[in-house]
């Protein structure tokens, strides 16, 4: 059962592939940008931490998808530095789950905000994706 107050923590080390120039070729030419943790990887790390918070408490066949994220990325992190994230479930409204999320490196806070996920039935969701894919 998912309850307000559930928390999870995750840690990782920032790699070269996670730096802003690594996005070159995916979203355009980011090769001249500073060599610091890209916001898209911070967002993914915060989402992963929210998933870690709830997945062990979801029944088989259920998962969640991110539907909203509102974070501020306030400080740069270089490659090789460890980062830590915390996600706390702060609201449950039916299938909608809202989290407070934050991340730190060795120098202090690097990002914080809120994140919303929706619980899904995997079989139903995958059937909808398959139907949509057949239209391509």
DADA-V105868 format. One line per field, one symbol per residue. ss: DSSP state (~ for helix, > for strand, _ for the rest). Layout:
ss->???
//
This chain:
ss->______>>>>>>>__~~~>~~~~_____________>_~~~~~~~~~~~~~~~~~~~____>>>>>>>>>>>>________>>>>>>>>>>>>__>>>>>>>>>>__>>>>>>>>>>>>>>~~~~~~~~~~~~___
//
